[in-house]
């Protein structure tokens, strides 16, 4: 193999120029409204995100988390409206979104 190769102390190959290495770009909270965040840096690689639930109410069995989509221009989210067991809309829950590129 040609190119950069990195080995650990025991001589095991740990990284090459074929290895995907992620770059963390930032995070934000969605709040409980539909929205979007533009970040042009997402076009510098393949965008990714992961989400963390915040503000969960353990007394509520049905919660509405947003549906998230990501592109090379930004991240958007929207909350679907669905009924809780008592006929009212399920309460919306904010999530933290951590994102980057690899």
Buried (B, 14 or more C-beta within 10 A) or exposed (E): EEEEEEEEEEEEEEEEEEEEEEEEBEBBEBEBEEBEBEBEBBEEBEBBBEBEEEEEEEEEEEBBBBEBEBEBEBBBBBBEEEEBEEEEEBEBBBBEBBBBBE
